[in-house]
Amino acid sequence: MHFSAKERLCARALLSRALYEDKADCDLTSMISCPEEKEGKFFLRTRQDIVVAGIETVSLGFKFLSGAVETTLMKEDGERASAGETLAVVSGPLAPILSCERTVLNLLQRMCGVATLTAKYVSASRGLVKIVDTRKTMPGFRLLDKYAVVCGGGQNHRLDLSDMIMLKDNHLHYSGLSYAELFEKARKEHPGVPIAVEAENYDQALELAVLKPDILMLDNIPAEEMKRIAEALKGKVILEATGGVTLDNLSEIAECGVQRVSIGAITHSAPAVDLGLDA
């Protein structure tokens, strides 16, 4: 996998802001310790088993302060890398490499972390369901977070609030309308836009299925009840389990008959992986 033009632009913008925040062009330590003519060669290695995502940030980030820095990428996004493997080789003027190191690693560690955690959920699902993300992403990082999810074998839900109409209890409560009225209004004012709606129990799920939503989300519903819903609505609507999904209970949920499972944790709680730039 490779960055699209949008993802590359997002990565450049984030790297630019982060390097400015870190005052990378005023790295006092490198200024006093690295002569201008001094060059170095470094190996970007992973210290744990990971799924690679965002490797292009290496070539983008290290060139911000000097076009003389050379990078060779040894892995592609979506590939697995074992502890100790080299992901990229970076060489050239020493000072700009050291000044950019932390920023580049921070971004890459997060993206690989999201991809690696996503892959664990995909594996735990045993191919029975699609693993999809949510909008619970790092503000400003959404394009890259969602790209990393795909690198890990997951799928994207809506990218933003304009992609889909998603009706929940708060919308019903404050609108003063019934779900049927909200559906009618949505289809009239925004024809062609997918509609998802959230159900909290068996009876509500069957009631909402009559409205023919594109996705019927089953929110924090116990596995046994979810199985009953799936049996009653088989072939009638796409069912998505959401809320409270963990690696421990995913297998049970996947066997209930739903088609999708959305998991906020793959983006809001993914631990950064351990990477290092070694001489």
BALOBA-1460 file (C-alpha; in Angstrom, 3 decimals):
// residues 279
<rec num="1" residu="m" x="0.000" y="0.000" z="0.000"/>
<rec num="2" residu="h" x="1.034" y="3.587" z="-0.576"/>
<rec num="3" residu="f" x="-0.188" y="7.014" z="0.501"/>
<rec num="4" residu="s" x="-2.741" y="8.663" z="-1.740"/>
<rec num="5" residu="a" x="-2.184" y="12.309" z="-2.661"/>
<rec num="6" residu="k" x="-4.460" y="13.367" z="0.234"/>
<rec num="7" residu="e" x="-2.657" y="11.193" z="2.763"/>
<rec num="8" residu="r" x="0.737" y="12.417" z="1.587"/>
<rec num="9" residu="l" x="-0.411" y="16.031" z="1.908"/>
<rec num="10" residu="c" x="-1.746" y="15.327" z="5.399"/>
<rec num="11" residu="a" x="1.536" y="13.701" z="6.437"/>
<rec num="12" residu="r" x="3.542" y="16.652" z="5.121"/>
<rec num="13" residu="a" x="1.358" y="19.120" z="7.013"/>
<rec num="14" residu="l" x="1.575" y="17.167" z="10.263"/>
<rec num="15" residu="l" x="5.340" y="16.734" z="9.949"/>
<rec num="16" residu="s" x="5.789" y="20.429" z="9.185"/>
<rec num="17" residu="r" x="3.795" y="21.522" z="12.228"/>
<rec num="18" residu="a" x="5.454" y="18.968" z="14.488"/>
<rec num="19" residu="l" x="8.968" y="19.962" z="13.404"/>
<rec num="20" residu="y" x="8.080" y="23.608" z="13.986"/>
<rec num="21" residu="e" x="6.720" y="22.713" z="17.431"/>
<rec num="22" residu="d" x="9.985" y="20.903" z="18.221"/>
<rec num="23" residu="k" x="12.095" y="23.820" z="16.848"/>
<rec num="24" residu="a" x="13.981" y="21.288" z="14.732"/>
<rec num="25" residu="d" x="15.763" y="24.117" z="12.908"/>
<rec num="26" residu="c" x="17.216" y="25.260" z="16.237"/>
<rec num="27" residu="d" x="18.452" y="21.978" z="17.660"/>
<rec num="28" residu="l" x="21.092" y="23.315" z="20.057"/>
<rec num="29" residu="t" x="22.460" y="19.882" z="20.904"/>
<rec num="30" residu="s" x="23.114" y="18.999" z="17.270"/>
<rec num="31" residu="m" x="24.518" y="22.473" z="16.631"/>
<rec num="32" residu="i" x="27.284" y="22.029" z="19.184"/>
<rec num="33" residu="s" x="28.016" y="18.354" z="18.504"/>
<rec num="34" residu="c" x="27.632" y="17.831" z="14.750"/>
<rec num="35" residu="p" x="30.008" y="19.619" z="12.325"/>
<rec num="36" residu="e" x="28.259" y="20.683" z="9.107"/>
<rec num="37" residu="e" x="30.362" y="18.349" z="6.987"/>
<rec num="38" residu="k" x="29.729" y="15.339" z="9.219"/>
<rec num="39" residu="e" x="27.554" y="12.617" z="7.676"/>
<rec num="40" residu="g" x="26.032" y="9.460" z="9.062"/>
<rec num="41" residu="k" x="24.128" y="6.332" z="8.152"/>
<rec num="42" residu="f" x="21.256" y="5.021" z="10.264"/>
<rec num="43" residu="f" x="19.028" y="1.972" z="10.265"/>
<rec num="44" residu="l" x="15.389" y="2.354" z="11.266"/>
<rec num="45" residu="r" x="14.509" y="-0.894" z="13.018"/>
<rec num="46" residu="t" x="11.494" y="-2.266" z="14.796"/>
<rec num="47" residu="r" x="12.031" y="-3.732" z="18.244"/>
<rec num="48" residu="q" x="8.811" y="-5.754" z="18.169"/>
<rec num="49" residu="d" x="6.656" y="-7.617" z="15.671"/>
<rec num="50" residu="i" x="4.506" y="-5.065" z="13.819"/>
<rec num="51" residu="v" x="2.384" y="-4.301" z="10.799"/>
<rec num="52" residu="v" x="3.970" y="-1.437" z="8.864"/>
<rec num="53" residu="a" x="1.957" y="1.717" z="8.179"/>
<rec num="54" residu="g" x="3.121" y="5.173" z="7.137"/>
<rec num="55" residu="i" x="6.617" y="4.193" z="6.057"/>
<rec num="56" residu="e" x="6.600" y="7.067" z="3.570"/>
<rec num="57" residu="t" x="6.815" y="9.500" z="6.508"/>
<rec num="58" residu="v" x="10.480" y="8.495" z="6.701"/>
<rec num="59" residu="s" x="11.313" y="9.841" z="3.247"/>
<rec num="60" residu="l" x="9.038" y="12.857" z="3.768"/>
<rec num="61" residu="g" x="10.185" y="13.774" z="7.261"/>
<rec num="62" residu="f" x="13.941" y="13.489" z="7.076"/>
<rec num="63" residu="k" x="14.109" y="15.719" z="3.988"/>
<rec num="64" residu="f" x="12.403" y="18.690" z="5.649"/>
<rec num="65" residu="l" x="15.636" y="20.248" z="6.859"/>
<rec num="66" residu="s" x="17.954" y="19.011" z="4.128"/>
<rec num="67" residu="g" x="17.356" y="17.700" z="0.629"/>
<rec num="68" residu="a" x="20.727" y="15.974" z="0.894"/>
<rec num="69" residu="v" x="19.343" y="13.294" z="3.210"/>
<rec num="70" residu="e" x="18.832" y="9.983" z="1.406"/>
<rec num="71" residu="t" x="16.290" y="7.374" z="2.469"/>
<rec num="72" residu="t" x="15.813" y="3.800" z="1.307"/>
<rec num="73" residu="l" x="12.583" y="2.129" z="2.365"/>
<rec num="74" residu="m" x="12.941" y="-1.601" z="3.024"/>
<rec num="75" residu="k" x="9.286" y="-2.363" z="3.784"/>
<rec num="76" residu="e" x="5.917" y="-1.380" z="2.324"/>
<rec num="77" residu="d" x="2.773" y="-0.418" z="4.189"/>
<rec num="78" residu="g" x="0.648" y="-3.410" z="5.097"/>
<rec num="79" residu="e" x="3.643" y="-5.747" z="5.359"/>
<rec num="80" residu="r" x="4.592" y="-7.451" z="8.592"/>
<rec num="81" residu="a" x="8.003" y="-6.911" z="10.154"/>
<rec num="82" residu="s" x="9.588" y="-8.979" z="12.895"/>
<rec num="83" residu="a" x="11.520" y="-7.598" z="15.847"/>
<rec num="84" residu="g" x="14.985" y="-6.545" z="14.708"/>
<rec num="85" residu="e" x="14.076" y="-6.051" z="11.049"/>
<rec num="86" residu="t" x="15.179" y="-2.915" z="9.228"/>
<rec num="87" residu="l" x="12.340" y="-0.771" z="7.901"/>
<rec num="88" residu="a" x="14.443" y="1.943" z="6.251"/>
<rec num="89" residu="v" x="17.989" y="3.231" z="5.839"/>
<rec num="90" residu="v" x="18.665" y="6.952" z="6.299"/>
<rec num="91" residu="s" x="21.952" y="8.588" z="5.338"/>
<rec num="92" residu="g" x="23.398" y="12.041" z="4.774"/>
<rec num="93" residu="p" x="24.164" y="15.165" z="6.825"/>
<rec num="94" residu="l" x="24.141" y="14.164" z="10.477"/>
<rec num="95" residu="a" x="22.597" y="17.242" z="12.097"/>
<rec num="96" residu="p" x="19.283" y="17.381" z="10.153"/>
<rec num="97" residu="i" x="18.810" y="13.633" z="10.581"/>
<rec num="98" residu="l" x="19.164" y="13.849" z="14.360"/>
<rec num="99" residu="s" x="16.981" y="16.963" z="14.504"/>
<rec num="100" residu="c" x="14.103" y="15.227" z="12.688"/>
<rec num="101" residu="e" x="14.483" y="11.808" z="14.287"/>
<rec num="102" residu="r" x="12.003" y="12.128" z="17.161"/>
<rec num="103" residu="t" x="9.241" y="13.719" z="15.108"/>
<rec num="104" residu="v" x="9.441" y="11.136" z="12.325"/>
<rec num="105" residu="l" x="9.524" y="8.251" z="14.777"/>
<rec num="106" residu="n" x="6.589" y="9.611" z="16.770"/>
<rec num="107" residu="l" x="4.338" y="9.693" z="13.713"/>
<rec num="108" residu="l" x="5.510" y="6.349" z="12.366"/>
<rec num="109" residu="q" x="5.184" y="4.658" z="15.766"/>
<rec num="110" residu="r" x="1.558" y="5.757" z="16.047"/>
<rec num="111" residu="m" x="0.589" y="4.629" z="12.551"/>
<rec num="112" residu="c" x="2.284" y="1.256" z="12.937"/>
<rec num="113" residu="g" x="0.612" y="0.950" z="16.340"/>
<rec num="114" residu="v" x="-2.848" y="1.437" z="14.843"/>
<rec num="115" residu="a" x="-2.127" y="-1.039" z="12.033"/>
<rec num="116" residu="t" x="-0.694" y="-3.618" z="14.428"/>
<rec num="117" residu="l" x="-3.644" y="-3.453" z="16.830"/>
<rec num="118" residu="t" x="-6.115" y="-3.576" z="13.938"/>
<rec num="119" residu="a" x="-4.400" y="-6.705" z="12.634"/>
<rec num="120" residu="k" x="-4.859" y="-8.371" z="16.023"/>
<rec num="121" residu="y" x="-8.608" y="-7.743" z="15.878"/>
<rec num="122" residu="v" x="-8.784" y="-8.934" z="12.279"/>
<rec num="123" residu="s" x="-7.010" y="-12.141" z="13.277"/>
<rec num="124" residu="a" x="-9.306" y="-12.639" z="16.282"/>
<rec num="125" residu="s" x="-12.377" y="-12.262" z="14.032"/>
<rec num="126" residu="r" x="-11.299" y="-15.362" z="12.060"/>
<rec num="127" residu="g" x="-12.706" y="-13.867" z="8.873"/>
<rec num="128" residu="l" x="-16.280" y="-14.093" z="10.118"/>
<rec num="129" residu="v" x="-16.864" y="-10.309" z="10.176"/>
<rec num="130" residu="k" x="-15.376" y="-7.112" z="8.805"/>
<rec num="131" residu="i" x="-13.491" y="-4.997" z="11.335"/>
<rec num="132" residu="v" x="-14.280" y="-1.299" z="10.872"/>
<rec num="133" residu="d" x="-13.019" y="1.825" z="12.585"/>
<rec num="134" residu="t" x="-14.870" y="4.819" z="14.029"/>
<rec num="135" residu="r" x="-14.377" y="8.587" z="14.224"/>
<rec num="136" residu="k" x="-12.541" y="8.148" z="17.537"/>
<rec num="137" residu="t" x="-9.269" y="9.238" z="15.976"/>
<rec num="138" residu="m" x="-6.535" y="11.651" z="17.019"/>
<rec num="139" residu="p" x="-7.760" y="15.147" z="16.010"/>
<rec num="140" residu="g" x="-5.932" y="16.199" z="12.866"/>
<rec num="141" residu="f" x="-4.629" y="12.665" z="12.284"/>
<rec num="142" residu="r" x="-7.812" y="11.078" z="10.950"/>
<rec num="143" residu="l" x="-6.672" y="10.466" z="7.379"/>
<rec num="144" residu="l" x="-3.520" y="8.751" z="8.597"/>
<rec num="145" residu="d" x="-5.267" y="6.856" z="11.410"/>
<rec num="146" residu="k" x="-7.819" y="5.465" z="8.965"/>
<rec num="147" residu="y" x="-5.113" y="4.676" z="6.422"/>
<rec num="148" residu="a" x="-3.290" y="2.709" z="9.127"/>
<rec num="149" residu="v" x="-6.479" y="0.756" z="9.873"/>
<rec num="150" residu="v" x="-6.598" y="-0.395" z="6.244"/>
<rec num="151" residu="c" x="-2.899" y="-1.335" z="6.422"/>
<rec num="152" residu="g" x="-3.838" y="-3.598" z="9.323"/>
<rec num="153" residu="g" x="-6.575" y="-5.323" z="7.340"/>
<rec num="154" residu="g" x="-9.526" y="-3.332" z="8.667"/>
<rec num="155" residu="q" x="-12.035" y="-1.178" z="6.834"/>
<rec num="156" residu="n" x="-13.076" y="2.437" z="7.186"/>
<rec num="157" residu="h" x="-16.458" y="3.533" z="8.482"/>
<rec num="158" residu="r" x="-17.416" y="7.098" z="7.574"/>
<rec num="159" residu="l" x="-14.486" y="9.480" z="7.177"/>
<rec num="160" residu="d" x="-16.401" y="12.481" z="8.469"/>
<rec num="161" residu="l" x="-19.888" y="13.692" z="9.375"/>
<rec num="162" residu="s" x="-20.836" y="14.310" z="5.737"/>
<rec num="163" residu="d" x="-20.246" y="10.714" z="4.640"/>
<rec num="164" residu="m" x="-23.221" y="9.138" z="6.333"/>
<rec num="165" residu="i" x="-26.277" y="9.982" z="8.406"/>
<rec num="166" residu="m" x="-25.982" y="8.110" z="11.710"/>
<rec num="167" residu="l" x="-29.010" y="8.349" z="13.958"/>
<rec num="168" residu="k" x="-28.655" y="7.687" z="17.679"/>
<rec num="169" residu="d" x="-30.841" y="8.197" z="20.735"/>
<rec num="170" residu="n" x="-29.680" y="11.796" z="21.258"/>
<rec num="171" residu="h" x="-30.814" y="12.745" z="17.755"/>
<rec num="172" residu="l" x="-34.200" y="11.168" z="18.371"/>
<rec num="173" residu="h" x="-34.596" y="12.834" z="21.763"/>
<rec num="174" residu="y" x="-33.789" y="16.375" z="20.661"/>
<rec num="175" residu="s" x="-35.343" y="16.295" z="17.186"/>
<rec num="176" residu="g" x="-38.891" y="15.917" z="18.405"/>
<rec num="177" residu="l" x="-39.422" y="13.445" z="15.550"/>
<rec num="178" residu="s" x="-39.822" y="9.686" z="15.390"/>
<rec num="179" residu="y" x="-37.216" y="7.535" z="13.706"/>
<rec num="180" residu="a" x="-39.591" y="7.029" z="10.790"/>
<rec num="181" residu="e" x="-39.929" y="10.798" z="10.374"/>
<rec num="182" residu="l" x="-36.155" y="11.274" z="10.598"/>
<rec num="183" residu="f" x="-35.616" y="8.628" z="7.914"/>
<rec num="184" residu="e" x="-38.153" y="10.278" z="5.635"/>
<rec num="185" residu="k" x="-36.517" y="13.672" z="6.140"/>
<rec num="186" residu="a" x="-33.025" y="12.265" z="5.556"/>
<rec num="187" residu="r" x="-33.984" y="10.565" z="2.289"/>
<rec num="188" residu="k" x="-35.789" y="13.641" z="1.040"/>
<rec num="189" residu="e" x="-33.100" y="16.193" z="1.919"/>
<rec num="190" residu="h" x="-30.012" y="14.019" z="1.316"/>
<rec num="191" residu="p" x="-30.922" y="11.399" z="-1.312"/>
<rec num="192" residu="g" x="-28.304" y="8.737" z="-1.856"/>
<rec num="193" residu="v" x="-26.502" y="9.330" z="1.443"/>
<rec num="194" residu="p" x="-26.264" y="6.085" z="3.490"/>
<rec num="195" residu="i" x="-28.222" y="5.963" z="6.740"/>
<rec num="196" residu="a" x="-27.144" y="4.058" z="9.832"/>
<rec num="197" residu="v" x="-29.235" y="3.790" z="12.960"/>
<rec num="198" residu="e" x="-28.478" y="2.455" z="16.405"/>
<rec num="199" residu="a" x="-30.589" y="-0.127" z="18.257"/>
<rec num="200" residu="e" x="-30.222" y="-1.039" z="21.918"/>
<rec num="201" residu="n" x="-32.288" y="-4.222" z="22.163"/>
<rec num="202" residu="y" x="-34.100" y="-6.949" z="20.208"/>
<rec num="203" residu="d" x="-37.475" y="-5.211" z="19.906"/>
<rec num="204" residu="q" x="-35.964" y="-1.907" z="18.803"/>
<rec num="205" residu="a" x="-33.735" y="-3.650" z="16.249"/>
<rec num="206" residu="l" x="-36.720" y="-5.332" z="14.581"/>
<rec num="207" residu="e" x="-38.692" y="-2.081" z="14.636"/>
<rec num="208" residu="l" x="-35.870" y="-0.084" z="13.041"/>
<rec num="209" residu="a" x="-35.131" y="-2.770" z="10.432"/>
<rec num="210" residu="v" x="-38.528" y="-2.057" z="8.883"/>
<rec num="211" residu="l" x="-37.211" y="1.408" z="7.918"/>
<rec num="212" residu="k" x="-34.519" y="-0.311" z="5.785"/>
<rec num="213" residu="p" x="-31.401" y="1.486" z="7.011"/>
<rec num="214" residu="d" x="-28.154" y="0.842" z="5.179"/>
<rec num="215" residu="i" x="-26.598" y="-0.286" z="8.468"/>
<rec num="216" residu="l" x="-28.317" y="-1.318" z="11.689"/>
<rec num="217" residu="m" x="-25.902" y="-0.843" z="14.576"/>
<rec num="218" residu="l" x="-26.368" y="-3.076" z="17.616"/>
<rec num="219" residu="d" x="-25.044" y="-1.047" z="20.529"/>
<rec num="220" residu="n" x="-23.746" y="-2.900" z="23.591"/>
<rec num="221" residu="i" x="-26.207" y="-5.756" z="23.084"/>
<rec num="222" residu="p" x="-25.326" y="-9.087" z="24.755"/>
<rec num="223" residu="a" x="-24.129" y="-11.821" z="22.415"/>
<rec num="224" residu="e" x="-27.133" y="-14.099" z="22.887"/>
<rec num="225" residu="e" x="-29.577" y="-11.290" z="22.136"/>
<rec num="226" residu="m" x="-27.482" y="-10.202" z="19.184"/>
<rec num="227" residu="k" x="-27.664" y="-13.733" z="17.810"/>
<rec num="228" residu="r" x="-31.479" y="-13.662" z="18.034"/>
<rec num="229" residu="i" x="-31.533" y="-10.357" z="16.137"/>
<rec num="230" residu="a" x="-29.235" y="-11.730" z="13.429"/>
<rec num="231" residu="e" x="-31.414" y="-14.800" z="12.979"/>
<rec num="232" residu="a" x="-34.584" y="-12.686" z="12.735"/>
<rec num="233" residu="l" x="-33.094" y="-10.215" z="10.255"/>
<rec num="234" residu="k" x="-30.891" y="-12.498" z="8.169"/>
<rec num="235" residu="g" x="-30.547" y="-11.134" z="4.646"/>
<rec num="236" residu="k" x="-32.648" y="-8.054" z="5.387"/>
<rec num="237" residu="v" x="-30.107" y="-5.501" z="6.645"/>
<rec num="238" residu="i" x="-26.393" y="-5.157" z="7.337"/>
<rec num="239" residu="l" x="-25.811" y="-5.622" z="11.062"/>
<rec num="240" residu="e" x="-22.926" y="-3.999" z="12.870"/>
<rec num="241" residu="a" x="-21.966" y="-4.804" z="16.448"/>
<rec num="242" residu="t" x="-20.632" y="-1.790" z="18.307"/>
<rec num="243" residu="g" x="-19.662" y="-0.865" z="21.836"/>
<rec num="244" residu="g" x="-17.707" y="-2.869" z="24.394"/>
<rec num="245" residu="v" x="-15.834" y="-4.992" z="21.865"/>
<rec num="246" residu="t" x="-12.501" y="-6.375" z="23.061"/>
<rec num="247" residu="l" x="-10.030" y="-8.958" z="21.835"/>
<rec num="248" residu="d" x="-11.432" y="-11.292" z="24.502"/>
<rec num="249" residu="n" x="-15.073" y="-11.164" z="23.385"/>
<rec num="250" residu="l" x="-14.664" y="-10.524" z="19.643"/>
<rec num="251" residu="s" x="-14.734" y="-14.206" z="18.706"/>
<rec num="252" residu="e" x="-18.096" y="-14.694" z="20.445"/>
<rec num="253" residu="i" x="-19.527" y="-11.574" z="18.789"/>
<rec num="254" residu="a" x="-18.260" y="-12.658" z="15.373"/>
<rec num="255" residu="e" x="-20.203" y="-15.905" z="15.685"/>
<rec num="256" residu="c" x="-23.522" y="-14.100" z="16.285"/>
<rec num="257" residu="g" x="-24.280" y="-13.520" z="12.612"/>
<rec num="258" residu="v" x="-23.448" y="-9.820" z="12.281"/>
<rec num="259" residu="q" x="-21.522" y="-8.676" z="9.209"/>
<rec num="260" residu="r" x="-19.438" y="-5.903" z="10.759"/>
<rec num="261" residu="v" x="-17.892" y="-4.987" z="14.099"/>
<rec num="262" residu="s" x="-16.843" y="-1.386" z="14.749"/>
<rec num="263" residu="i" x="-14.066" y="-0.829" z="17.262"/>
<rec num="264" residu="g" x="-13.031" y="2.611" z="18.510"/>
<rec num="265" residu="a" x="-10.063" y="1.189" z="20.405"/>
<rec num="266" residu="i" x="-8.054" y="0.464" z="17.252"/>
<rec num="267" residu="t" x="-7.532" y="4.209" z="16.829"/>
<rec num="268" residu="h" x="-8.167" y="5.805" z="20.226"/>
<rec num="269" residu="s" x="-6.195" y="3.287" z="22.306"/>
<rec num="270" residu="a" x="-3.555" y="1.816" z="20.010"/>
<rec num="271" residu="p" x="-0.167" y="1.763" z="21.771"/>
<rec num="272" residu="a" x="2.770" y="3.173" z="19.856"/>
<rec num="273" residu="v" x="5.138" y="0.468" z="18.656"/>
<rec num="274" residu="d" x="8.797" y="0.429" z="19.633"/>
<rec num="275" residu="l" x="11.031" y="1.709" z="16.822"/>
<rec num="276" residu="g" x="14.598" y="2.960" z="16.909"/>
<rec num="277" residu="l" x="17.060" y="4.732" z="14.656"/>
<rec num="278" residu="d" x="20.386" y="2.959" z="15.094"/>
<rec num="279" residu="a" x="23.778" y="3.940" z="13.730"/>
